Amino acid sequence: MRKHHSALGGVALALALALTLTGCSDDGTDPEAEDTPTATPSSSPTSTAPTPQTPEEKAAAQLAMYLEVRDLAYRKRDINFKALNPVATGEEFLQLQHTVASMMNENVTVTGEYAHTLDEPRNRGTSILIVDCEDRTKVTWKNDGAIRQPDFTDPNGDPLRNPAPVEYTLVKDKGAWKVSDSDLLWDQPC
């Protein structure tokens, strides 16, 4: 069941930040990964999270950045290509452009925030798959100022379950993991 974007009324799900990354695998199979010595915690208030090391961690970080860029594009109905280029490619890159254009043409606005729970990344060699459980509870979609009823439907015309799982495919592009495709798993639970 690939590409059920049309099930969303021509407009893909808008996502806002509230990302929770669940355990990323470090099975030690990356031949390029290097062990780093354990660092002592910094007392500096500007310390940040550790830099991702494994391909899976890097892909999950890229997906988080992509969702940030996409969320902003949906809220503003405008795309920051300088921010999008490093995190998306292929079908997903084009789909975001199509979705934002459709939002403008159909006078769709989105308010509120989606909640996300990223599942553990699955490395497929040339790609990494990550399922995001998207919760639309705090999101309002409006068409021409009227709240959309029903919220979203599946391909059978039934209300789309909430939360709904979306599987993202990330591939290496110019040396970085980028989101290349997404698939709404409308018939599966989170």
URVENDA-V906785 format. One record per residue. N is the residue number from 1. RES is the residue in one letter. OMEGA is omega in radians with two decimals (* if undefined). Layout:
n:N res:RES omega:OMEGA
n:N res:RES omega:OMEGA
//
This chain:
n:1 res:M omega:-3.09
n:2 res:R omega:2.98
n:3 res:K omega:3.06
n:4 res:H omega:3.14
n:5 res:H omega:-3.13
n:6 res:S omega:3.10
n:7 res:A omega:-3.12
n:8 res:L omega:3.10
n:9 res:G omega:3.11
n:10 res:G omega:-3.12
n:11 res:V omega:-3.13
n:12 res:A omega:3.12
n:13 res:L omega:3.05
n:14 res:A omega:-3.07
n:15 res:L omega:3.06
n:16 res:A omega:-3.04
n:17 res:L omega:3.00
n:18 res:A omega:-2.99
n:19 res:L omega:3.01
n:20 res:T omega:3.12
n:21 res:L omega:3.07
n:22 res:T omega:-3.00
n:23 res:G omega:3.07
n:24 res:C omega:-3.08
n:25 res:S omega:2.99
n:26 res:D omega:-3.05
n:27 res:D omega:3.05
n:28 res:G omega:-3.12
n:29 res:T omega:-3.14
n:30 res:D omega:-3.10
n:31 res:P omega:-3.12
n:32 res:E omega:-3.11
n:33 res:A omega:3.13
n:34 res:E omega:3.05
n:35 res:D omega:3.09
n:36 res:T omega:3.13
n:37 res:P omega:3.11
n:38 res:T omega:-3.12
n:39 res:A omega:3.06
n:40 res:T omega:-3.12
n:41 res:P omega:3.12
n:42 res:S omega:3.09
n:43 res:S omega:-3.14
n:44 res:S omega:3.14
n:45 res:P omega:-3.11
n:46 res:T omega:-3.13
n:47 res:S omega:-3.09
n:48 res:T omega:3.11
n:49 res:A omega:3.13
n:50 res:P omega:3.12
n:51 res:T omega:3.13
n:52 res:P omega:-3.09
n:53 res:Q omega:-3.09
n:54 res:T omega:3.06
n:55 res:P omega:-3.13
n:56 res:E omega:3.11
n:57 res:E omega:3.13
n:58 res:K omega:3.13
n:59 res:A omega:3.12
n:60 res:A omega:3.10
n:61 res:A omega:3.12
n:62 res:Q omega:3.11
n:63 res:L omega:3.11
n:64 res:A omega:3.12
n:65 res:M omega:3.11
n:66 res:Y omega:3.14
n:67 res:L omega:3.08
n:68 res:E omega:-3.14
n:69 res:V omega:-3.11
n:70 res:R omega:3.12
n:71 res:D omega:3.14
n:72 res:L omega:3.11
n:73 res:A omega:3.13
n:74 res:Y omega:-3.14
n:75 res:R omega:-3.11
n:76 res:K omega:-3.01
n:77 res:R omega:3.14
n:78 res:D omega:-3.08
n:79 res:I omega:3.01
n:80 res:N omega:-3.06
n:81 res:F omega:3.09
n:82 res:K omega:3.10
n:83 res:A omega:-3.10
n:84 res:L omega:-3.07
n:85 res:N omega:-3.12
n:86 res:P omega:-3.02
n:87 res:V omega:-3.11
n:88 res:A omega:3.13
n:89 res:T omega:3.00
n:90 res:G omega:-3.07
n:91 res:E omega:-3.11
n:92 res:E omega:3.10
n:93 res:F omega:-3.14
n:94 res:L omega:-3.12
n:95 res:Q omega:3.12
n:96 res:L omega:3.10
n:97 res:Q omega:3.13
n:98 res:H omega:-3.11
n:99 res:T omega:-3.14
n:100 res:V omega:3.09
n:101 res:A omega:3.11
n:102 res:S omega:3.11
n:103 res:M omega:3.12
n:104 res:M omega:-3.11
n:105 res:N omega:-3.09
n:106 res:E omega:-3.13
n:107 res:N omega:3.12
n:108 res:V omega:3.03
n:109 res:T omega:-3.12
n:110 res:V omega:3.04
n:111 res:T omega:3.14
n:112 res:G omega:-3.08
n:113 res:E omega:2.99
n:114 res:Y omega:3.00
n:115 res:A omega:-3.10
n:116 res:H omega:2.97
n:117 res:T omega:-3.13
n:118 res:L omega:3.08
n:119 res:D omega:-3.14
n:120 res:E omega:3.13
n:121 res:P omega:3.09
n:122 res:R omega:-3.11
n:123 res:N omega:3.13
n:124 res:R omega:3.13
n:125 res:G omega:3.14
n:126 res:T omega:3.11
n:127 res:S omega:3.06
n:128 res:I omega:3.13
n:129 res:L omega:3.09
n:130 res:I omega:3.09
n:131 res:V omega:3.09
n:132 res:D omega:3.05
n:133 res:C omega:-3.06
n:134 res:E omega:3.13
n:135 res:D omega:-3.10
n:136 res:R omega:-3.03
n:137 res:T omega:-3.04
n:138 res:K omega:-3.09
n:139 res:V omega:3.05
n:140 res:T omega:3.05
n:141 res:W omega:3.10
n:142 res:K omega:3.00
n:143 res:N omega:-3.10
n:144 res:D omega:3.08
n:145 res:G omega:-3.14
n:146 res:A omega:3.13
n:147 res:I omega:-3.12
n:148 res:R omega:3.07
n:149 res:Q omega:-0.17
n:150 res:P omega:-3.08
n:151 res:D omega:3.08
n:152 res:F omega:3.10
n:153 res:T omega:3.07
n:154 res:D omega:-3.12
n:155 res:P omega:3.10
n:156 res:N omega:-3.12
n:157 res:G omega:3.12
n:158 res:D omega:3.10
n:159 res:P omega:3.11
n:160 res:L omega:-3.14
n:161 res:R omega:3.08
n:162 res:N omega:0.02
n:163 res:P omega:-3.13
n:164 res:A omega:3.13
n:165 res:P omega:3.05
n:166 res:V omega:3.13
n:167 res:E omega:3.12
n:168 res:Y omega:3.05
n:169 res:T omega:3.08
n:170 res:L omega:3.13
n:171 res:V omega:3.06
n:172 res:K omega:3.11
n:173 res:D omega:-3.13
n:174 res:K omega:3.05
n:175 res:G omega:-3.12
n:176 res:A omega:3.03
n:177 res:W omega:3.11
n:178 res:K omega:3.08
n:179 res:V omega:-3.10
n:180 res:S omega:-3.05
n:181 res:D omega:3.02
n:182 res:S omega:-3.11
n:183 res:D omega:3.08
n:184 res:L omega:-3.13
n:185 res:L omega:-2.97
n:186 res:W omega:-3.08
n:187 res:D omega:-3.12
n:188 res:Q omega:3.07
n:189 res:P omega:3.04
n:190 res:C omega:*
//
